Amino acid sequence: MSQMSIAEKRLPQDRRIQLDLQDRLVDFRVSSVPSAHGETIVMRVLDKESLQLGLGELGFWDDDKEEIEKLISNPDGIVLVTGPTGSGKSTTLHSCLNYLNKPDRKIITVEDPVEYQISGINQVQVRSEIGMTFSAGLRAMLRQAPNIIMVGEIRDLETVEIAINASLTGHLVFSTLHTNDAPSAVSRLRDLGVEPFLISSSVRAVMAQRLVRRVCAECSEPVSLSDLDLSVIESDLVAEQKHEWRAGTGCQACNGTGYRGRIGIFEIMNITPEMESLIYSGGSLHDIRQLARTQGMRTMRQDGLRKAMKGETTLSEVMTVTSN
């Protein structure tokens, strides 16, 4: 079904399946890797209806939603989304593009692969075997007079240099990086060979994200936390709002797990004038992280705890996927 070679058992393969399930087109990304005891296969489900989600439905609270809408409405600059594979970066980026998708704006993306097809947006497929790389596609896109550009992933110096040049010449650029948190994106760009002055002058914001399981609405009930559980929570966050800790008991709707669906937790680092100066001067990752927190950046753990306190997820979920 995925058009893989059934005779090839020595090399990794990566293909896709598109199925019409109850009048819904669902894509499956199929990855096969040889292992000691045969091939191991992973299938990722890509439901195109997830792109109908607004920013609020992704898990942004009102204050974060307003901040994101303000950031992505800039006429130029780079907005980066970071996180590991499967953390929802593509869904977030495409939801941002949907928000900006107006008839008077030309939007072009270069992706590997084109996972979601969006009406009104020009989407380019990467084909490295014939030389159609991210950098080659991005370079060609700039001759198409776009207003907004989305690069599926920044993997090398050439790609990020073209993206920076595009942002400095009046284009709004979206892309992703694989980092643990938002401040680490600066270190990652330095590792790729980007000069600090280019980072400080082009990047507008970095958003890191993870996905946590959502408490099942059918079987959730209030719970109390032990003193040990409460000890891991920052005192100022505890005092910030009323607690509504909840957990699922398990039912038919959630297959007895107590969870149904997922929600995003985020941290958003604005590149303020003070942050620009720190990056330009070669400030350390520790200094960048400290300044971001001083200027009001809410970490992923803090955002997750805030949602756990409102009963949207559980404390154990937040603690599993985040660090201090």
Disulfide bonds with the S-S distance in Angstrom:
none
